[in-house]
């Protein structure tokens, strides 16, 4: 199983197609029913995101902006550094803004079969 949170993808479509019977690839993007792109499906298709999905780095920025007025300490922290303390703050607010996609996706398409050939 490949859990792929990267942009560009770590496992690109061509490689996935070559090994799709031996690999399950899962998109890892945050999800919100309330998330709408200004240009709708055109924008999400161009960004290679399924409807309601957004990259984790953008979600991080949305969470920080949404909480900085309520928690001024957020702006005193070094957000360019990956730390346990920073992760804990983001995790604390994640469910307030986002969730996980209701169905596992692979390149924006629902994963229908979780069987692999070994």
C-alpha positions in Angstrom: 0.0 0.0 0.0 1.3 3.4 -0.9 0.0 6.4 1.0 0.9 9.4 -1.2 0.7 12.8 0.4 3.1 14.5 -2.0 2.6 17.0 -4.8 3.9 16.1 -7.3 3.0 12.5 -6.6 5.7 10.2 -5.3 4.1 7.4 -7.3 3.1 8.8 -10.7 0.3 7.6 -12.8 2.6 5.8 -15.3 4.4 3.8 -12.7 1.1 3.1 -10.9 -0.4 1.7 -14.1 2.5 -0.6 -14.6 2.1 -2.1 -11.1 -1.6 -1.5 -10.3 -2.3 -5.2 -9.7 0.4 -5.3 -7.0 -0.1 -1.9 -5.4 -2.9 0.0 -3.7 -2.2 3.8 -3.9 -4.2 6.2 -1.6 -4.4 9.9 -2.0 -3.8 11.8 1.2 -5.6 15.1 1.1 -7.8 16.8 3.6 -11.5 16.9 2.8 -14.4 19.2 3.6 -18.0 19.1 2.2 -17.9 22.9 2.5 -14.8 23.4 0.4 -15.7 24.9 -3.0 -13.2 26.2 -5.6 -14.1 29.4 -7.4 -14.0 27.8 -10.8 -15.6 24.6 -9.5 -14.7 21.3 -11.3 -12.4 23.2 -13.7 -10.2 24.3 -10.9 -10.2 21.0 -9.0 -9.4 19.1 -12.2 -6.5 21.5 -13.0 -5.2 21.1 -9.5 -5.6 17.3 -9.7 -7.8 17.2 -6.7 -11.1 15.5 -6.2 -14.1 17.6 -5.2 -13.9 18.8 -1.6 -10.2 17.9 -1.3 -7.2 20.2 -0.6 -3.5 19.6 -0.1 -2.3 19.4 3.5 0.1 22.4 3.2 -2.8 24.6 2.1 -4.9 23.2 5.0 -2.1 24.0 7.4 -2.2 27.7 6.2 -6.0 27.8 6.5 -5.9 26.4 10.1 -3.2 28.8 11.1 -5.0 31.9 9.7 -8.3 30.7 11.2 -6.9 30.4 14.7 -4.3 33.2 14.9 -6.7 35.7 16.2 -7.9 33.4 18.9 -4.5 32.1 19.9 -1.8 34.8 19.4 0.9 32.3 20.4 0.5 30.6 17.0 2.2 33.5 15.3 5.2 33.4 17.7 6.0 29.8 16.6 8.4 28.8 13.8 6.1 27.2 11.2 9.0 26.5 8.9 10.3 23.9 11.4 8.6 20.5 11.7 8.2 19.7 15.4 6.0 17.7 17.6 4.6 20.9 19.2 3.6 22.3 15.8 2.0 19.1 14.7 0.0 18.9 18.0 -1.4 22.3 17.4 -2.5 21.5 13.8 -4.0 18.2 14.9 -5.9 20.0 17.7 -7.7 22.1 15.1 -7.8 19.8 12.1 -11.3 18.4 12.7 -12.7 21.9 13.1 -11.8 22.7 9.5 -11.3 19.4 7.7 -11.7 15.7 7.8 -10.6 12.7 5.8 -12.3 11.9 2.5 -15.4 9.8 3.0 -14.0 7.2 0.6 -10.4 6.3 -0.1 -9.3 7.7 -3.4 -6.5 7.0 -5.9 -5.7 9.9 -8.2 -9.1 11.4 -7.3 -11.0 8.2 -8.2 -12.7 5.9 -5.6 -10.7 2.7 -4.8 -13.2 -0.1 -5.5 -10.9 -3.1 -5.0 -8.4 -3.5 -2.2 -7.1 -6.9 -3.4 -3.5 -7.3 -4.8 -1.6 -10.0 -6.6 1.5 -11.1 -4.7 
